[in-house]
């Protein structure tokens, strides 16, 4: 697939790259549709050799409780050829000899106040909800495509999207997906990346499983509105033995991580600078993380500059002390204080909805970062 390039939102030229000159590996199944990213520094998939953290992080039971806590407030890498990823979905339930309890009903996610392009987010979320939820006898690409056509997606495109579900469609008899958050991975005048962060409950036989993933949903805007064109589910990688910082992050109730981000930390591909900053910020704030490494575009959206995310050198926060960043009712002073605290914790590249002054280009604000705070790190 030809590599797509766009101008930045509002047709502003992209700023000079400060993220190093070695791009991350793209991996199989990756074409131009995966170009694009997130403000000044975001996910580019699997780190290239030499880009990994100095320490490793760990093996731990998935912190889905935190993810589901986030999900209760919803409503308001490289991406290899799509296959189910055990790193983002780990059935861990026990077979039951009695009657099987019903899977939890999903609460549909809806855009709240303050959204710049609510229709784009809603289109992305509805596609993920349709593809990640099915009843017994309704698994598989054909049924998934039918659920998309019921939303008005043309049949040929629905069939193609149904083959891109990857970790959103683990092998299971039935599944229910709950969207935790939807944030921009990039926002241009005619195209967008929406990162749909979700938890998922599955049943296979008598076993209940808990997992989830993050899907980079690509959209274009035409005469009929925003249309989903491609899906890139997270591929975090297998877990490794935990280091001290990873254990601290995974064990801190003030750091709420969705399933894909938990898997990122467990994979050992997140730099110590990121983990250390999380623990520092958690000393003052409760924060809900949306994305760390996987499930995010490879390049800064509208450019060919590699993002810090896939190198394991960035993370995003969508909620601070229980207040959504995108919500106009959230005090700007809270967001500004958090952004400055992130810089003090070592981030060289802090983006968010509040314009701040600082040395060089340490702080930035744009449409993509209207709904979250981005923190990038040099090492």
C-alpha positions, 0 to 999 in steps of 0.5 A: 500500500502506498504510504499516505502523507497529509499536512498537519491539522489546519494545514500547518507545517510539521515542526522539526523532529526531535525524536531521533533518526532511526524509525521503528520497525514496521513489521508485517501487514503494515502499509501507508494506512498506518502512517500518521501519529499523535501531535509531536510524539506518538506510537510507531509500533515495535521498537527497533533494536537498540530502542528498548528500555534499559530494564525489563518489566513484568508478568502480572495478572491483567489489571482489568479491574482498573480498566473496567473502572474506566469503562464505567465512565465511558459514554460521556507498534507495528500492526502485523497482519491481524491475528488474535493477540494473547498479550491483549486478551488473556482468558483467565476464568474457570470452567463452571459446572453450573448454569453459565452467567450472562456476559455483562451488557455493554454500555454504548459509548457516546461523545460527551461535551467538548468534542471537536469532531464527535461524529468521527469518534462515534463512527470509530466507536460504533465500528469497534463495538459491532466488531468486538461484541457477538453472541453464540454462533455469531463469531467470525468475519462473515458475521462481523461484516454483517454487523458492520453493514447493519451500521450502513458500512458498504458490504465490500468495505465491511468485509475488508474491515472484518478481516482486520480485527486482530486482537479485537476478535479473540477465539471465543464463543461470544464476547462483549466489548466495553469502550473505555475511552476514544481519543484522537491519534491524529486529526486533519481536516479530511482524515483522522485516527481515533484510538478506541480503548476497550475492555472485553469479556469473552466466553469459550465453553464454560470459561469466562475470560477478561481482556481487551485491546486498543484499536487505531481506527482510521477515518476519512470525511466525505460528503456523507460524513466520517467513514471508517477505512481501516483498523489497526488493533494493538499488538503489545508483545509477550510478557517478560519478568517484571522489574521494580518500576514495572511492579510499582506501576502495575501495583499502583491504584492511582495509575489506571491502565487499560488492558493494552497498556498493561500488556505494554508494561508487561512486555518490557518495551516501555522505558524506565523514564516513562514508568518513573514519571508515572509513579512520580505523577501518581504521588499527586494525581489519580490518572487514567492512561489511554495509550502507552506504546501499542494501538497508536499510529506509527508516525506523527499524524500528517508527517513521516516523523516517528512517534515516541509511543512505539519506542516505549517513550511516551504515554497519554492520560485522558482523565485526571483526578476523575475529570476528563481532559476533554470535558469543558467543566474540568478546570483548566488549572488542573490540566495545566498543573498536571502538564507542568508536573509532567515536565518536571517529571522528565517529559521533554514534550508535553501536549494538551488542550492548555497552551503553556509557555516553557523552554524551547518547545517543551509544551504544545497544544493543538486539535489532536491533543484537545482530549488528552495530555501527551508526555514524551521522553527522550530515553 
